[in-house]
């Protein structure tokens, strides 16, 4: 049970090692400006391998619920499925229902653990294999593996690293689950933190924060859903940036422009260089390309 790209590596591993009798994913959704109906990545992998696919809008209220229970699976594996499973389904498999979660639980329960770990400036994150419970990401831990977050990592790079790590850790953990010899460690509720889905307001840059916090914010939302600010009342998405140490300026004010960057003041004694942007109504582009076609003098303008 899974939906996005993160889930495909887990599914591919399971197909190679086990007998996958069904895949459950979210319904097809319209994508892009032309709103083309597009299947989730997990569905594409399942169909390529001749596996039955179920796509309930809400599984707890779907006729598919009883169908899935009647399949009598030995084990349910979820990875970024995007829905809470009803207790009747959690209780159905002989070996239980487990989840591959992209954080070191109990830190970063919820739907955006990769984003939030980067935004918060964490030096490491990881993957947890856990038993599922009715409460969000609160089930007993079976296994965990940590991985460093490098200074230049963004959501895409960490997503890719964690998707492979998750599939690998599950492959190592599955034999113990099947044999009934796995660990089962209760989570410490006092240490629990949450990574809720990113809201539109969460995407907006607060230039009064330090350069390090702003840099973490930009890479923690790149390349999706993308941090933004406003230039001349137009939204400007920020994909890539770096810190320039020891360059002070008023928070949000454009201090200078170079051939490749827009330099912006922050709430600390360091500045942020914006190197990959997208102004509303334009395509994403390196800042160098944007500056070559921009007629006005940007220095002194304020981003907000």
Helices and strands as residue ranges (DSSP letters): H 5-17, E 23-24, E 29-31, E 36-38, H 41-48, E 53-54, G 59-61, H 64-70, E 76-78, H 87-90, E 97-101, H 113-119, E 124-131, E 141-148, H 155-179, G 189-191, G 201-203, H 211-219, E 227-231, E 234-244, E 254-257, E 262-264, E 271-279, E 285-286, H 287-292
